[in-house]
Amino acid sequence: SGTATGREKQEQKEKENDEEWYYYTPGAADDHEFGTWSQGLTPRLFWKNVETILFQKKKMTIEDTQGAIRRIMKQRKDRPNDDDDDDDEDQLFDNFFDTVGALSGISIGSRKAGRPPLCWEHFDAILNVTEMEYDALSSREKIEKGKYYLQLKVKEGKKDRTELEKWMAVAVTFIGVHIAAKRRILVHCAQGRDRSVAVVLAAICIFCRLSDNRDNNSNSEDSVKSNGSRRDLVYHPWVTRISLQSLTEFVSQRRLVEINEENEGEYYSSGIPSFLIHQLLGRPGKDMLFHYLRSISSSQNESNGRLTVNSNSNEDSGDEKLFATKESLRIALMIIQQYRDKACPSRKTMQKLNRFFMSNLNE
């Protein structure tokens, strides 16, 4: 009788388990079967209604859960234009980018962060550093007034040889102009790990300084590593003096390309004249940009705030300080990684940044 009692207990336990748990069905997660086994329930709808689906009663059976899903999907069908999911969509969109510091206004993201129209609710200026482009961004007429967009067709990883360096001065100018206008800026590539990080690295080294009231000599790699709290970034005071008018006047005095019908007017929807874009390409354009930035910053003593930490380096050329050194690039990358842990530019990309700031060779 003892054996029979044990068997009955085991059968009762199995019966209870059958009522409370799901079994894994091989192939149930196949994409082509998604609409069948999930009854149309998306991940976003699931998490929005998780309490109803799983915890409506103390013990939810399979029938209870399936009934809850059917009711949710019926409500969804009856209200196709319901805006209740807007907050969830915004939360999901926030996963595609990270803002570098509370004060910088610069964000790094994946391609999905630049998807219209939602991207324009979060950003005023978007820099796309990929060969891919959304249709809604492909022409100036499709972008609303007061919003700015620029695509730099840079290939991914080792496929790119010179384009990132060629366009870097243009990218820095785009960021600088919109920083001065206090616009929210997104820089994105495919994954927000390499190309976009390189562009923001360059911008940070040129335009930003560390904000830390506790230690005026904290611009060092050891300091960033040892400090558990996130470092914020603020702009040099002279950044507010950047303007298209002053840059255009500066470049016009040294122009390398004549204005013609092809480079007259705005370059797509970037807010920057085509003429200026062509002037800023390659090594000559980079040198011209650096001369301009030094000219507007020379009236203020900014040496203590600059991220350049090795001012006596033999990598420097002439008497002018570099905007970045290898050490300051590493520090800036660590600061970015405090906000975006996905930031991981390749060795090749870091070499391109080193050449952009330090090389004296022509491209």
N, C-alpha and C positions, 0 to 999 in steps of 0.2 A: 504494500500500500504506500510505503514511503517513496518507492520509485514512481508510482503513478502520480503522487502528489507533486514530485519534482517535475515530471513531464508536463502536468497541467500548468504549473507556474511558468515553465519555459514557453508554452504555447500562448499563455496570456501575455507574457512579455513581448513576444514576437508580434502579437496582434496589436498591442499598444504602439509598438515601433512602426508598424505599417500605417497607422493612422497619423503619426506625428512627423514622419520623415519622408523626404523624396528619395527616389532611387536615380542614380545616374544612368542615362540612356545613351549608349555610344552613338556619336554622330549628331546628338541633339543640338550642339552648338554650331552646326554647319550654317554658314551664312544664307544659303539658298532656302533653308528651312526656318529661318528666323521668324517670318511672319506667321508660321503655323504654330510652332511650339510656344512662342511668347505671346500669342494672341494680339500682336502689334504693340506690346508694351516696350517702350524704349527705356534705356538706362536712366534718362532724365525723368521720365514719368514714374519709373520704379522708385527712385530715391525721393521724389516728391511725395509719394504715397506709401512709403515703406511701412509706416505704422498701421495703416489700413490693411495692407497686403499680408503682413506677417504677424501683427500683434493686436488685431482687433479683438480677439478673445484670448483667454488664458491658454487654451489649447486649440490651435488652428489645424484643421484637417486639410487634405489636398482639395476637397470640394469647397471648403470655406475660402481658401486662397484663390482658387480658380473663379469662384463667384465674385470675389472682391475685384479681381482683375477685369472680369466682364463688365461690372458696374462702372469701373473707372473708364474703360474704353468706350462704353455707351455714352457717358457724360462728355467724353472728348469728342465723340462723333456728333452729338447734339449741339455742341458749342465749338465749331471749327475755328472761329475767329476770336476765341477767348484769349485775353492777354495775360492770363494768370501766370504763364510760363516765362514772362519777360525777365523777371528777376533771376530765374534759373539759367536762362540763356546768357545773361550778363555774367553770372558766376562762372559758367562754363567758359565764356570768352576770356575771362580774367586768367585762366590757366595757360593761355597761349603767349603771355608776355610777362615781363618783370620790369618794374621801374627802378632805375639805378639811383637810389637815394631819394629822400623825400623832397629835396629842393631842386634837383637837376632838371626834372621834366623830361628826361630822356628814358625811353623804354627799349628793351631788346626783346624780340619775339620771333616766333616761327612764322611761316607763310600764312597760317590761319589767322594770325593776329592782324594781318593786313587785308582781311576779307571784307569787302563792302557789302551792305551799307553800314554794318554795325561798327566797323573800324572808325568811322567818322564821329561816332558818339564818344569815343575815347581819345582820339587824336586829331590834331589840326594839320600836321605835316607827316607824311609817310615816305621813308626811303627804303625802296625795295632793292636788295642786293642779290638778285637772282635773275635767271633767264626766263622765269615763269611770270605770268601776269594775268590777273583777273580781267575778264572782258569789260567789266564796269569801270576799270581804271585805264583802259587802253587809249582813250581819247579825252581831250581837254573838255569837250562838251558834256561828258558824263560825270564830271567832278564839280560839285557845288561850289559856289563862290565863297571865298574865305578859307578853302581847304587846299592843301598843296601836296603834290605827289611827284616823285622822281624815281625812275628805275635805272639802275646801273647793271648792265648785263654782264655779270661776272660769273664764270663757271665755278662749279663746286670743286674744292680740294685741289688735287694735283692737276686737274684738267685746266685750271687757270694758270697762265704763265706770267702775264704782264698787266691784265686788265684791272686787277684790284689796285695796284700801284698807280696805274695810269689815271684812274678815276678818283683816287683817294682825296686829292685836293678839292675836287668838286663835291664829294660827300661831306668833307669838313666844312666847306663853305655853306652848303645847304643847312647843316646843323647850326652853324654859327649865326646865320641870318635869322633863322626861326627861333633860336634861343633869345637873341636880342629883342625879338618881337614878342617874347613870352608865350610862345606857342608850345603845345604838347607834341612831342616828337616820338615817332616809332621808327626804329631801324630794324628791319627783319631780313632774314635769309630763309632757307628752307626749314631749318630746325632751330635757328637761334643759337647756334653753338660756335660757329667759325667766322664766316664773312661779316655778319652783322656785329659780332663782338669786336672784330678788328677795327671796324669803322668807329664804334663807340670808344674803344681804347684810344684811338688817335684823337678823338674829340675831347675826351677827358684830360689827356695829357696837355692839350693846347689850351682849353678853355677853363678847366676846373682846378680847384685847390682843395686840400683836405680841410674840413671844418672840425676842429677839436680844441675846445677851450681849456682842456686839462693839461696839454703838453704842446708847446709851440714847436718842439723839435721832434714831432711824432711822425714825420714823413719818412719812415724807414720800413724796410721789409720786416724786421724783427718786431717792430711796434705793431704793425698790422696783424701779424701772426699771433702775438701774445694777447692782444685785446679781444675779449670775447664779444663785445658789443659791436654793432655795425657802425662803420664810419660813414658819415654823410659827406656830400660833395656840394660845394658852392662855387659860383663862377668868380673869376677875377673881375674886379670892378670895371676894367676897360672893355669887357665883353659887351656891355651895353652900348658902346660906341660903334660897334660893327653895324654897317648899313650898306645896302646895295648901291646907294648913291656914292658914298665915299670910296667903296671898293671899285666901282666902275670908273670913277675919276682917276684913281690910282693906277688901275690897269691901262686905261686909255693912254696915259702918258708913256707907257712902256709896251704897248700892244705889239703882239707878234702876228696877229691875224687881222686882216682888214674886215670891216663890216660890209656885208653884202646881203643879197636877198635871202640866202640860205641861213645865215646866222642872225638875222634881224628879228626882233620880237622875243617873246617869252619862250623858254625851252620847255615844251610841253606844258605841264601844270606845276612846274617847280617853283614858280615865283621868281626865277632867276633868268635874266636875259640870255638868249642863245649865244650872243657874242661873248658874254662873260664865261659861259661854260667852255667854249672852245679855247679861250685864253688860259684856262686853268688845267688843261689836260697835261699829263706827263710831268717830267722833271722841271721843265721851264715854268709850267703853271704852278707847281708846288713852290718853287723858289719865289715866284712873284707873290703868292699868297702869304708865305712866311715874311717877306719884306713888308707887306701891308700890315700884317698883324703886329709886327715889331714896331711899325711906325705909330700905330694907335696906342700901343702899350708903353712906349718909351717914356712918356711923361710921368708915369707912376712907377714907384719902386715896388715891384711885385716879386722880387727874388725869394723872399722868405716863404711866400705862399705857394710857389710853383712846385709841381711834382718833380721837377728835375732835381735830383739829389746829389749828382756827381758833377758839379759845375766845373771842376778842374780836369775833367776827363780829357785824355788826348784824342778822343773821338770828336771833340768839338772842332769846328772849323773857324778860323779867324777869331775875332774878339766877341762874336755874337754867341749867346748861350743857345744851346739846343732846346727845342721844345720838349724833347724826351730823350732818355738814354735807355739802355737795356734794363737797367735797374728800375727806373721809374715806370717802364712798361710792365715789368713784373708786379710792381706795387699796385698799379692801376688795375691789372687783371685780378689780383686778389680782392681788391675792393669790389669789382664787378661781381666776382663769384660769391661775395657775401650776400648779394641780392639775387643773383641768378646762378644757381649751382650747375646748370647745364652748360654754362659758358666754358668752352674748352677749345680754343683756337689751336690749329695744328702747328707743328714746328715750322712748316713751310710758310704758313701765314704770319707767324711771328718774325720770321726772317724778312718777309716783305715789309712788315712794319719797321723793322730796324733799318732797312734800306731807305724807306720813305723818309725817315727822320735823320739818318746819319750818312747815307752814301753820297759820294761826290761824283759817282759815275753817271754818265748819260744813259738813258733808257734806250 
